[in-house]
Amino acid sequence: MTDKTKDNGNHSGFGCPFTSRRQVLFGLGGAGSALAFGAFPARAEEGDGHQVTDAPTGLNSTLERVPFYGKHQAGIVTPRPATGIMAAFDVVARTPEDLETMLRKLTERIVFLTQGGEVPELDPKLPPPDSGILGPVVAPDNLTITVGLGASLFERREFLTPLKPRTLQRMTQFPNDALDAERCHGDLSLQFCANLQDTNIHALRDIVKNLPEYLVLRWMQEGDVPVIPPKPDGETESARNFLGFRDGSANPDSNDGILMQKVVWVGEGDGEPQWAHGGTYQAVRIIRNFVERWDRTPLKEQEEIFGRKKDSGAPFGGTRESDVPDYTRDPQGELTPLDAHIRLANPRTPEADDNLILRRPFNYSNGVTKSGQLDQGLLFIAYQADLEKGFIAVQTKLNGEPLEEYIKPVGGGYFFVLPGVSGPDRYLGQDLIEAVSTADTPI
């Protein structure tokens, strides 16, 4: 394997030393921009009381940052900001050494982009090292970049095949799907999330610019969620999707570490390779909404399709979004139809606890189709410890639901999100690379 990247004293993340006149402005002297990182207040990755699907409040600062190092990658249980991009790449690296170099470089770029710092000044006769769309100092803006690996990365490289996560697979069509091959799958996924979409775009362009010998962009989808200020009592609401309903009302509590260990994180006893512990499965779906048809559907019918009140998000028989429906008192579906979306997805039985997933979706709007219809929908992203028991099982329950008349999945893919990075001396996917070099792969 290649030698570890040496610290050359430059903490800009661009791999080349520089002298900046802005160091004086920031009072950094000869300390480089590492001190500038400390000026950005850190935002806790989890446990701050906000749920993944709470609507962003708009109270965040571009100077806030999400810590990069930890047992798990950020951007999963982290409170969701206002904007996101999902991008999938084909990986050109063919050898373990090339893959290691790619992962080291990708980690370096992610650390800089998510933690913030100064852009180096180079000879103006050369191409600039940065797009410049965020200015001379990159603010972290609560950016997270979450890295996942697709089944094709493992299947097309013999040295990785024995190490493939147990339920990782290519996404196949469900009965209502109309998947576009050009918007599906990939060797590697990057989920970008930040307060501002320009921050995500800047990060995507940075990675495309700095890793062209390893990554080729396959498809991408931008999305956002509405910013809703807290109510006077401090309560925050779930964000609404483009069908007008609150999305993720029954999401598991992302602040409950024990529950997240059961629902989201891969660990001991899951039958997964040792290197995968601390990771999670990512299901991505680009789901088009036929909004013109939906907007002409009676309100009562819309609510029966979902099983919730449109204004409050409350289940039938409840008054608040957080109320839990009791289907044992409604066995015939007289209150909540048996084929309502929320009832099919989670029938509230003990067995259904095995199928819980953590949703982290965004709305998208891609303009107008050739037929003159609005191209709008949901960038669905979900995390789970077992892909088959999680998303695949839930979607199978939903096959044939009434909502299918108004939605059409057109793209996406399945990925395995790498475990987190424990400290600056390590890189994303290091346990996987080290497992390649050993004769046996512990399970």
N, C-alpha and C positions, 0 to 999 in steps of 0.2 A: 504494500500500500504506500501511497505517497506520504511525504513528511508533512507534519502539521504546519499550517500557515504561521509564519513568524510575525511577531509584533514589531513593526518598523517605527513605532512611535506615533503613527498617524491614526487617529481614531475617527476619521471621516467615513471610513468604510469603503473608500474608493481604491485602496491598495497602493497609493502613491503619496510620498511626502509632499507637503506644500507649506507655503507661508502665506498667511491671509491678513490683509489690512483690517478685516472685521474682528480679528482677535483682540485688537486694541479696543474696538467699540464695545466688545462684550466683556472687557476686563480680564481676558484670559491669559495674556502674556504668552509665554512659551509653552503653556500646558496643553495646547491643542484644544479641539472642540469637545473633549470628553467632559469638561466642566460644564459645558453648555447643556449636556444631557441632564445634569442635576438641577438645572433651572426649570425643567419641565416637571410639573407635579405628576406623580404616578397615580394611576387609577387601578384599584384592585381588580384582579381578573374575575373574582367571584366573591360572594358573600356580602355584597353591599346592599342587599335587599331588593334589587331590581331583577325582574325576571327577563329571560331571553326575549320573549315576545311582547314585553311592555313597549308601548310607543316611546320613541326618543323624546325627551322633554325639551330639547333645545337649549339646555342650560350648560352644555359641555363647552370647554374651551379647546381651541386648536393646539394649545400647549400641553394638554393632558395626554398622557401616554399609558398604554397597557404594558405591564412587565412582560418581557419576552421569555426569560428563563423560568423553568418550572417542570413539574412532573408531566403535565399535559400541555399541549399547544393552546395558545390563546385563540379566541374567536369561536369557541364552542359553547361553553357555559358563560362566557363573557357577555354582559348586557349588550344587546344589539344596537349599534348606532344607526344613523339615518340612511346610510347608503352602502351599497355592496356591489361587487363584481365577482362573478364566477368565471374562471378561465380554465380551459383544459389544454394540455400540451402533448405533443409527441416528443419522446425523449430520444436523442440521437446517440447518447452514450451506450457503448456496447460491451465494455469490459468493466470488471469491478473497480479498476483504478480510475477509469473515466467517470463512473458513477459516483465514486467517492469525491473526486474533484468537483463534480457538479454540485453535490450536496453541500460540500464545504463552502463553495462560492455562493450558493443560494442562501445558506444560513447567514453568511457575512452580509449579503445585501438586505435580508429581512431584518437583521439586528439594526442596521443603520436606518432603514426606512421607518421602522416602527418606533425607534427610540429618538430619532431626530438628530440634527447636527448641521454643520456648515458644508456647503458644496465647495470643493477645492477650486482654486484658480490655476488654470493651465495656460500654456502658450495659446494666444488667440488665433494663431495660424492653424491650430488643430481643432477637430470637432470638440464642442464643449462636453464635459464629463456628465452633464445633467441636462434634462430637457428645459429646466428653468421655469416651469409653470408654477412652482411653489415659491420662487424667489431664491435668493442666495443662501437662505437658511431654511432647511426642511423642518417644519414643525410636525410633531408626531400625530396630532389630530385624532388620538385614540385609534390609530390604525392597527389592525391585526392582519396578518397574512398567514393563512392556515394551509399546510401542505399535505396532500393526499396522493397515494399511489394507486394506479388502476391495475386491473387484472392483466392487461396486455403487457405491462412492464415485466411482470413475473413470467408470463407464459412464453415470451419471445426471447428470454435470456435463460439459458440452461442453469447458470450459476444461481439464479434467483428462484427458479421453479419450485424446488423443495421447501422454500421459505414462504411461499404464498399464504396469506391469512386464510383461515379455514373456510369462511363463507364468501370470500371475495370472488366476484364473477362479473361478466359483462351484463349490462342491462338488456333484458329481452322485452319484447312488446307484450303489454297486457291488451285485452280485447279492445279497449277504447283508444289505444295509442295510435298515433300516426307519426312515428319517429323518423326524423330527417337524419340520415347517416352523417351528414356534415355537421350536425349539432349534437353528436353523441360520442360517448366514451372518451378515451385519452389515456396516456401512460401516466400523467401527473396532473393533479388539480391544484389550483391556487384560489382560495377564497379571500378576497380583499374586503375589509369592512372598515369604514371610517365615518367621521362626522360629515365630511364634504366629499363629493364624488371626484373632484379634482385630485384629492389626496390618493384615492384608489387608482385613478388613471395615471398619475405620476409614478406610483409604485409599479404598476404593470409595465409601463414603458421602460422604467429603470431595469427591470428584470429581463425584458426582451432585449434591451441594448447590451446588457452585461453578460448574458449567457447565450449568445446566438449559436455557439458551437455545440450546445447541448439541448436547447429547447426550441421547438417550433410550435407556434400558437395554432391550435386546432379549431377552437371555438371559444366564444365568450358571451356573457350575458350580463348587462348592467341591471341594477334594481335599486329601489329605495322604499322607505316606509314613512308615513306622515309623522311630522313632529307635533306632539300634543302636549302643551304645558300641563303640569300637575293641577289637580283640582284644589280649591282653597284648603281642603283638609289634608292635602299632600298625597292623595290617592292618585296612582297612575293607571292609565287604561291600556288595554291591548290595542295594537294597531289594527286597522281595517284593511282588508284586501280589496281588489277592484270589483268584487261583487257586492261590496258594501257591508260585509259581515266581519266581525272581529276574528282575527286569525290567531289560533293557538290558545284559546280560552282554557282548554283542558291540558295544557302542556305540563309535564312533570316539573316540580320545583327545582330550578337550576341551582338554588342556593343550598339544597339538601345534599351534602357530600355523600352520605350513605346511599341515598337513592340514585345519585348520579353514578356511583360505582356499580350499581346493579343495572341501570338502564343504559348508560353511555360508555363507560370505560371498560376496555378489555383487561383482564387480570388473571390471577391464578384460578385454576379450575374451569377456564373457558375452552380448554383444548387448543389454544393458539400457540404459535411459536413464541419462545421467550422474548425475542426482540420486540414483539408487538405489544407487550404489556404496557399499559398507559396510553395506548392509541384507541381509535374508535372507527367505526364504519360510517361513511358519508354517502347518503343517497341524494342525488340532485335530479330535479325534474323541471323542465321548462314547460309550463302548463298554460296554454293559450285559453283565455276566457272569451266566449262569444258574447261580448257585452251588449251588443245591440239587441240580441234575442233576450238576454236576461232582463234588460231594462223594460221590456214589453211584457214581462211575466208578472202576474198579480202578486202582491206582497204576501198574502197568505200562503200561496204556493211556494214562494221563495223560502219562507220560514219553515214550512213543512219539509222542504228538501234538506235543509240544514239541521232542523230540530232545535232551533234557537230563535229568539226574538231579535229582529234586525237592529232595533234602536239600542237596546240595553246589552245584548249578547247573552241574556239569561236563557237557560234551558226552559222548555215548556214546564209550567208549574212552579218556576222559580221567579225571583225578582232581581237577582244580581248575576253578573257574568260568572262569578266564582261559585255559584250554587251547583251542587252535584246532583244530577238526575237519578232518581230511584226507579229503575226499570222493573224491579220486582213488583211494584204496585201498579204497573201498567203492562201486564204480560201480553195483551192483545194489541198494543200499539194505539189505543184510543187517544192518548195524550200526545205521545211522541211516536210517529209512524215507525214501524219496524224497519223500513228501508231509509230512514233519515240518516244523513251523513254521519252525525256524531254517534248514533246508536250502532251503526254498522262498524265504524272505526274502533269504537271502544264500548262493547256491550256491558261494561261494568261488572264482569264476572271475575272470580279469582283467576281463572285461566288467562283472561285478557291482560293481566299484569305482566305476563311474559312478552307481550307485544308492544309495550310502551316504547315510544320514540321521543326524542327531543327535537322539536321543530325550530327552525331559525330562518324563516322565509323573507323574501322581499317582493314587492310588486315591480312589474316591468311594463314599459310602454315603448314599442319599437316602431311607432309611426302607423302607416296605412298599408294594407295588403293590396295586391294587384286587383282584387275584386272590390276595392273601395271600402273595406271594413277596417275598423280599428284593430291593430295588432297589440293587444294588451293581455296581461295575465299575471301568473305567479311564478317567481323563481323559487321553487320549493327546495329547501335544504333541510335534511334531517340527519340526526346522529343516533347511533345505537351500538350496543356491544355485540349484537348478532344480527347480521343483515337479513338472514332468512326469517328469524323470529320477529324482527323489527319491521322495517318498511315493507318487505316483500309479503309478509303475512297480513299486514294491515291493508295493503293495496289489494290483495286477493279477496279480502272481505268486502271491499268496496266495488269489486267488479259488478257491473250491471246496475249500479245505484242511479237514481233519477238525476243526480247532478251531472252525469255524463252527457246529457243533452246540451249542456252549456259549457263544457270544457273539453280540451283536446291536448294531451301531452304530446310534445313535438321534439323533445330533446332531453339531454342530461346524461347521467352515468353514475356508476358506483365506484367508490374509491375507499382506500384504507388510509386514514389520517395517522401520520407518524406520531409516536410518543413525543413528549416535550424534550427540551434540552436542559440538563441540570446546571450547567455553568459555562463560562466563556471558553473553557478548555475542550468543549465538546461541540458536536454539530448535529443537525437534524439527520436521522437515519443512521447514526454511527453504530448502534447495536445491530442493525441489519447488515451493514458492511462487515462488521467484525464476525457476524455469524457465517458469512460467506466463506471466510478464511478458515473456519473450523470444520473438522471432518464430520462431526455429528451436530445436528440442530436440535437442541433441547426443546421439548414441548411441555 
